[in-house]
Amino acid sequence: MPQVTATATWPFGQIAVRAAVPLLRQGQAALDAALAGAQAVEDDPAVRSVGYGGIANSIGTVSLDACVMDGRTLNCGGVAAVENVRHVAALARRVMERTPHILLAGEGARLFAVQQGFPLDTLHTPEAVAQWHKERPKPPPRPGPAQDRGHDTVTVLALDQKGSLGGVCTTSGLSYKLPGRVGDSPLIGAGLYVDDAAGAAGATGVGEEIIRIGGSFFVVEQMRAGRSPQEACELAVRKVNSVAVRRGVHPARVAFLALDVKGRLGAACTTGTNFQYAVNRDADVELRKAPEIAVNAR
């Protein structure tokens, strides 16, 4: 029987891992456990980049993105630019299970949520509103690399007792983004990709840079080719760096996290990202720091 494993991005990923691991040990499926972990973060108002209490966009609206994927079947679903729905990861799973589609967006996704019995809710907290008023940029956004003013997506990857993988990615996206902006987090192959035949990967950071290289799919395909999760994540960061050099811009802060069916982990990030991730270790949860890959690294 495989050793169950849960891992999640950033220090608040500890919340997700602590919620997911007991379910895995009870024999629940990887996707169920990963979703429970992600939802625990969505519900925490202290996490300003996911779910309830997320920092708003440039006009003061909290807009959420999420996706889910089952490694056994490759079934997947996502929602993008959703307002007034707290548990968007669970909504993404409903898209996967109850529609012929993979991605619903905006008002259509919110209407689907109401039809599915999700309560409409305000996602603002007083603390998040105060932060928005204090920090939001005043000039209109200009072309070029996306402004990195907060982007800490939670991606949760899990390995269950049957040796199957599941993953969930959920976020409020870049703080102060333009209304309607969609990042990597709801896009299968960008923010998340899971395949029992190869491995699972998730991303966090400036979504435009992750989308540009098909980040999570790239990581999984490297594992399919025989590379370890660690090697695969480092290659993805090197690709981000290479593309940034070609575009003549400093690389944005991005990170990748990977897990394979043997329970092996990998993580890497661009310089200055200070990416940390949580993973269960025996009866506790451990926080680890990912290596940073410089632009000129080979």
C-alpha positions as CSV (number, residue, x, y, z in Angstrom):
1,M,0.0,0.0,0.0
2,P,1.5,3.4,-1.0
3,Q,2.4,5.9,1.8
4,V,-0.3,8.5,1.6
5,T,1.0,12.0,0.8
6,A,-0.4,15.5,0.7
7,T,1.5,18.6,-0.2
8,A,0.4,22.2,-0.7
9,T,1.9,25.5,-1.7
10,W,3.1,28.2,0.7
11,P,3.1,28.2,4.5
12,F,-0.7,28.3,4.6
13,G,-0.5,25.0,2.7
14,Q,-0.1,23.6,6.2
15,I,-3.8,24.2,6.7
16,A,-4.6,22.2,3.6
17,V,-2.2,19.3,4.5
18,R,-3.6,19.0,8.0
19,A,-7.2,18.8,6.5
20,A,-6.3,16.3,3.7
21,V,-4.0,13.8,5.5
22,P,-6.6,12.3,7.9
23,L,-8.9,11.7,5.0
24,L,-6.2,9.9,3.0
25,R,-5.4,7.7,6.0
26,Q,-9.1,6.8,6.3
27,G,-8.9,5.5,2.7
28,Q,-10.6,8.4,0.9
29,A,-9.7,9.3,-2.7
30,A,-6.9,11.7,-3.4
31,L,-9.2,14.2,-5.1
32,D,-11.6,14.2,-2.1
33,A,-8.7,14.9,0.3
34,A,-7.1,17.5,-1.9
35,L,-10.5,19.3,-2.2
36,A,-11.0,19.3,1.6
37,G,-7.6,20.7,2.1
38,A,-8.1,23.5,-0.5
39,Q,-11.5,24.3,1.0
40,A,-10.0,24.8,4.4
41,V,-7.8,27.5,3.0
42,E,-10.6,29.1,1.1
43,D,-12.5,29.4,4.4
44,D,-9.6,31.1,6.3
45,P,-10.0,34.9,6.2
46,A,-6.4,35.4,7.2
47,V,-5.3,34.0,3.8
48,R,-5.5,37.1,1.6
49,S,-4.9,35.4,-1.7
50,V,-7.5,32.6,-1.6
51,G,-11.2,32.5,-1.2
52,Y,-12.9,34.4,1.6
53,G,-10.9,37.5,2.5
54,G,-9.0,37.5,-0.8
55,I,-7.7,40.9,-2.0
56,A,-9.9,42.5,-4.6
57,N,-9.2,43.5,-8.2
58,S,-8.7,47.0,-9.4
59,I,-12.3,48.0,-9.0
60,G,-12.8,46.4,-5.6
61,T,-14.4,43.1,-6.5
62,V,-13.1,39.7,-5.3
63,S,-13.0,37.4,-8.2
64,L,-12.0,33.7,-7.8
65,D,-10.5,31.0,-10.0
66,A,-10.1,27.3,-9.4
67,C,-9.7,23.9,-11.0
68,V,-9.6,20.2,-10.0
69,M,-8.2,17.1,-11.7
70,D,-8.4,13.3,-11.1
71,G,-5.3,11.5,-12.0
72,R,-7.0,8.1,-12.5
73,T,-9.5,9.2,-15.2
74,L,-8.0,12.6,-16.3
75,N,-11.5,14.1,-15.5
76,C,-11.1,17.8,-14.7
77,G,-13.1,21.0,-14.3
78,G,-12.5,24.7,-13.7
79,V,-14.2,28.0,-13.0
80,A,-12.8,31.4,-13.7
81,A,-13.6,35.0,-12.7
82,V,-16.3,33.9,-10.2
83,E,-17.8,36.4,-7.8
84,N,-19.8,35.8,-4.6
85,V,-19.0,32.1,-4.4
86,R,-16.6,31.1,-1.6
87,H,-16.0,27.4,-2.4
88,V,-14.9,27.7,-6.0
89,A,-12.8,24.5,-5.9
90,A,-15.9,22.5,-5.1
91,L,-17.7,24.4,-7.8
92,A,-15.0,23.4,-10.3
93,R,-15.6,19.8,-9.3
94,R,-19.3,20.2,-10.1
95,V,-18.3,21.4,-13.5
96,M,-16.3,18.2,-13.9
97,E,-19.0,15.9,-12.7
98,R,-22.2,17.5,-13.8
99,T,-21.5,19.2,-17.1
100,P,-20.0,18.2,-20.5
101,H,-17.6,21.1,-20.1
102,I,-14.2,21.7,-18.5
103,L,-14.3,25.5,-17.8
104,L,-17.1,27.9,-16.9
105,A,-16.4,31.6,-16.4
106,G,-17.8,34.8,-15.0
107,E,-21.6,35.2,-14.7
108,G,-22.2,31.8,-16.3
109,A,-20.1,30.1,-13.6
110,R,-22.0,32.0,-10.8
111,L,-25.4,31.1,-12.3
112,F,-24.3,27.4,-12.4
113,A,-23.3,27.7,-8.8
114,V,-26.7,29.0,-7.8
115,Q,-28.3,26.1,-9.8
116,Q,-26.1,23.7,-7.9
117,G,-27.2,25.1,-4.5
118,F,-24.1,27.1,-3.7
119,P,-24.9,30.0,-1.4
120,L,-24.0,33.5,-2.7
121,D,-21.8,35.2,-0.2
122,T,-19.7,38.4,0.3
123,L,-16.1,37.6,0.1
124,H,-14.9,40.8,1.6
125,T,-13.5,41.0,5.1
126,P,-12.9,44.4,6.8
127,E,-9.1,43.7,6.9
128,A,-9.0,42.9,3.2
129,V,-11.0,46.0,2.3
130,A,-8.6,48.2,4.4
131,Q,-5.6,46.6,2.7
132,W,-7.1,47.2,-0.8
133,H,-7.7,50.9,0.0
134,K,-4.2,51.3,1.3
135,E,-2.2,49.4,-1.4
136,R,-4.2,49.5,-4.7
137,P,-2.3,51.1,-7.6
138,K,-3.7,54.4,-8.7
139,P,-2.4,54.7,-12.3
140,P,-4.0,52.6,-15.0
141,P,-2.1,49.4,-15.8
142,R,0.4,49.5,-18.6
143,P,1.5,46.8,-21.1
144,G,4.3,44.6,-20.1
145,P,4.9,42.0,-17.3
146,A,2.0,41.6,-14.8
147,Q,2.5,43.5,-11.6
148,D,3.4,41.1,-8.8
149,R,1.5,42.6,-5.8
150,G,0.3,39.3,-4.4
151,H,-0.3,35.9,-6.0
152,D,-0.1,33.1,-3.4
153,T,-2.3,30.5,-4.9
154,V,-2.9,27.3,-3.0
155,T,-2.3,24.1,-5.0
156,V,-2.9,20.9,-3.2
157,L,-1.6,17.5,-4.5
158,A,-2.5,14.2,-2.9
159,L,-1.6,10.5,-3.2
160,D,-4.1,8.0,-1.8
161,Q,-3.9,4.5,-0.5
162,K,-4.7,3.1,-3.9
163,G,-1.8,4.9,-5.5
164,S,-3.9,7.4,-7.3
165,L,-3.3,11.1,-7.5
166,G,-5.6,14.1,-7.3
167,G,-5.1,17.9,-7.4
168,V,-6.8,21.1,-6.7
169,C,-5.8,24.7,-7.4
170,T,-7.7,27.7,-6.0
171,T,-7.0,31.5,-5.7
172,S,-8.2,35.0,-5.8
173,G,-5.5,35.7,-8.4
174,L,-3.2,38.7,-8.7
175,S,-4.2,41.4,-6.3
176,Y,-5.6,44.6,-8.0
177,K,-5.9,42.8,-11.4
178,L,-8.1,44.1,-14.2
179,P,-11.7,42.9,-13.9
180,G,-12.1,39.7,-16.0
181,R,-8.4,38.8,-15.8
182,V,-7.9,35.0,-15.7
183,G,-4.6,33.6,-14.6
184,D,-3.2,30.0,-14.7
185,S,-5.1,28.7,-11.7
186,P,-8.4,27.6,-13.4
187,L,-6.6,26.3,-16.6
188,I,-5.8,22.6,-16.8
189,G,-2.2,22.2,-17.9
190,A,-1.2,25.7,-16.6
191,G,-2.0,25.9,-12.9
192,L,-2.6,22.1,-12.5
193,Y,-2.2,18.8,-14.2
194,V,-2.6,15.3,-12.8
195,D,-2.1,12.0,-14.5
196,D,-1.5,8.7,-12.6
197,A,0.6,7.5,-15.5
198,A,3.2,10.2,-14.9
199,G,2.6,12.4,-11.9
200,A,0.9,15.6,-10.6
201,A,2.1,19.2,-10.7
202,G,0.8,22.6,-9.7
203,A,2.0,26.1,-10.0
204,T,1.9,29.4,-8.1
205,G,3.0,32.8,-9.0
206,V,2.4,35.3,-11.8
207,G,-0.1,33.3,-13.9
208,E,0.8,34.9,-17.2
209,E,4.3,33.5,-17.1
210,I,3.0,30.0,-16.1
211,I,0.4,30.0,-18.9
212,R,3.1,31.0,-21.4
213,I,4.9,27.7,-21.0
214,G,2.0,25.4,-20.1
215,G,3.7,25.0,-16.8
216,S,2.1,22.2,-14.9
217,F,1.6,20.1,-18.1
218,F,5.3,20.7,-18.9
219,V,6.3,19.4,-15.4
220,V,4.2,16.2,-15.7
221,E,5.5,15.5,-19.2
222,Q,9.0,15.7,-17.9
223,M,8.1,13.1,-15.3
224,R,6.5,11.0,-18.0
225,A,9.9,11.1,-19.8
226,G,11.6,9.6,-16.8
227,R,12.7,12.7,-14.8
228,S,12.2,12.9,-11.1
229,P,9.7,15.4,-9.7
230,Q,12.6,17.6,-8.6
231,E,14.3,17.6,-12.0
232,A,10.9,18.3,-13.7
233,C,10.2,21.4,-11.5
234,E,13.7,22.8,-12.1
235,L,13.4,22.3,-15.8
236,A,10.1,24.3,-15.8
237,V,11.7,27.2,-13.9
238,R,14.6,27.2,-16.4
239,K,12.0,27.4,-19.2
240,V,10.3,30.3,-17.5
241,N,13.7,32.0,-17.2
242,S,14.6,31.3,-20.8
243,V,11.3,32.8,-22.1
244,A,11.8,35.8,-19.9
245,V,15.2,36.5,-21.4
246,R,13.8,36.1,-24.9
247,R,11.1,38.7,-24.0
248,G,13.6,41.1,-22.5
249,V,12.0,41.2,-19.1
250,H,13.2,40.0,-15.7
251,P,11.6,36.7,-14.8
252,A,8.4,37.0,-12.8
253,R,8.1,35.1,-9.5
254,V,6.8,31.6,-10.2
255,A,7.1,28.3,-8.5
256,F,6.2,24.7,-9.3
257,L,5.3,21.7,-7.0
258,A,5.2,18.1,-8.1
259,L,4.3,14.7,-6.7
260,D,4.6,11.2,-8.3
261,V,2.9,7.9,-7.6
262,K,5.9,6.8,-5.5
263,G,5.3,9.7,-3.2
264,R,8.4,11.6,-4.4
265,L,8.2,15.4,-4.3
266,G,9.8,18.1,-6.2
267,A,9.7,21.9,-6.0
268,A,11.6,24.9,-7.5
269,C,11.1,28.6,-8.1
270,T,12.6,31.6,-9.7
271,T,15.1,33.8,-7.9
272,G,13.6,36.0,-5.2
273,T,10.3,34.0,-4.9
274,N,11.1,32.4,-1.5
275,F,8.7,29.6,-2.2
276,Q,7.8,27.3,0.7
277,Y,5.5,24.3,0.6
278,A,3.9,22.0,3.2
279,V,4.0,18.2,3.3
280,N,3.0,15.6,5.8
281,R,5.8,13.9,7.6
282,D,4.9,11.0,10.0
283,A,2.3,12.5,12.4
284,D,3.2,16.1,11.7
285,V,3.4,18.7,8.8
286,E,6.7,19.9,7.6
287,L,7.4,23.2,5.8
288,R,10.1,23.0,3.2
289,K,11.9,25.7,1.1
290,A,12.3,25.2,-2.6
291,P,15.6,25.9,-4.4
292,E,15.7,29.0,-6.5
293,I,16.9,28.7,-10.1
294,A,18.8,31.8,-11.4
295,V,18.3,33.1,-14.9
296,N,21.8,31.9,-16.0
297,A,21.6,28.5,-14.3
298,R,22.1,25.5,-16.5
